[in-house]
Structures are given as structure tokens and as C-alpha cells.
Amino acid sequence: MTRLTGTALRLTVLVGENDTWQHRPLYSEIVHRAHAAGLAGASVFRGIEGFGASSLVHTSRLLSLSEDLPVAVVVVDTEERVRAFLPELDALVTDGLVLLDHCEVVRHVPGAPGEEPR
């Protein structure tokens, strides 16, 4: 893996925690496909409250019965690599939001936490 610095593209996919692809969590499928595509990395963030096009508020508060919390899958890589990955999402994301943002990577140290960069 090469180090990623400078101008990059951030892909954010917002879906529901209960969304699935062939009996597997959708967020997990997106992460595994991003890995297989050789992207620099992907992270999944679970929201504690939110609403989307349905206007139904989902929350993690104890008294709420909703469990379909918002989930964000975030990928950062070169613009070329992220845009090449977008067709993968066309088949996966049928209900959600896909965002692209230009960003600048100021530090990228590949490897395990605590591992010295090469």
C-alpha cells in the first residue's frame, strides 16, 4: 500500500444499521468490497440518532423502540480510485445517501497501531 497524502476524495455512504445485502449487513459488504478493490481504507461509524427521507427519527435512547440507527461508511483514497469504486455501490445502495467530498490528507501512516512506518 502506498502512502496517501495531498488531495483526496472522501466517500461517505449513509445507510441504516439494519440494511442488508444477501443476508449480510450492508455496511459490512461495502467495507469488504472496498478492501477487495484495494482502497486505502474504510471505517464504519454508528450514529446515535438521525432521520432520513422517511422522516422517521431513529435513536439509541433507552425508551425508544427504534434500533435501525444510522451508519456511515467512510472511505478516503485518490479521486480516481474512489470514482472507480462507485459502480460497486450502484448495485448495493438502494436506500441511502452517497456523498463525495474533496479533502486533503495531511498524514497517512499505513500499518497496525504502534507499528513503525516503513
C-alpha positions, -999 to 999 in steps of 0.1 A, spaced: 0 0 0 13 34 -9 10 64 15 -18 87 7 -11 124 11 -23 156 -5 -56 159 -24 -80 130 -20 -117 122 -23 -138 111 7 -167 88 0 -194 86 27 -222 62 25 -251 67 49 -274 37 54 -294 21 81 -279 -3 106 -304 -30 96 -299 -26 58 -287 -59 43 -272 -73 12 -278 -110 7 -284 -116 45 -252 -97 54 -251 -62 69 -248 -37 41 -221 -17 58 -200 -48 61 -205 -57 24 -194 -22 15 -162 -24 36 -153 -58 22 -158 -47 -14 -137 -16 -7 -110 -38 7 -112 -62 -23 -110 -31 -46 -77 -21 -29 -89 11 -15 -67 28 12 -92 20 40 -128 21 52 -144 28 85 -179 24 98 -194 48 123 -227 41 141 -249 71 147 -268 76 180 -297 94 164 -309 105 130 -335 106 103 -336 104 65 -360 106 36 -387 88 56 -386 115 83 -387 88 110 -363 96 138 -341 67 148 -325 69 182 -304 49 207 -322 63 237 -333 37 262 -371 44 259 -371 44 221 -381 12 203 -361 20 172 -329 0 166 -323 9 129 -297 35 137 -278 55 110 -245 41 99 -218 59 79 -192 41 59 -163 64 51 -136 57 26 -107 81 16 -84 75 -13 -74 91 -46 -102 106 -67 -95 81 -95 -97 50 -72 -129 62 -53 -147 71 -86 -137 36 -99 -154 21 -69 -187 40 -73 -203 14 -97 -200 -12 -69 -223 10 -48 -249 12 -75 -258 -24 -70 -256 -23 -32 -272 10 -20 -309 11 -29 -319 32 1 -294 56 15 -272 85 6 -238 85 -11 -216 116 -7 -183 127 -23 -161 154 -8 -128 167 -19 -104 166 11 -67 169 19 -48 141 36 -22 156 59 -9 124 74 -14 87 65 6 61 82 -3 26 70 1 -3 93 -10 -15 127 -13 9 156 21 13 172 39 -1 142 68 19 128 62 33 93 84 19 65 
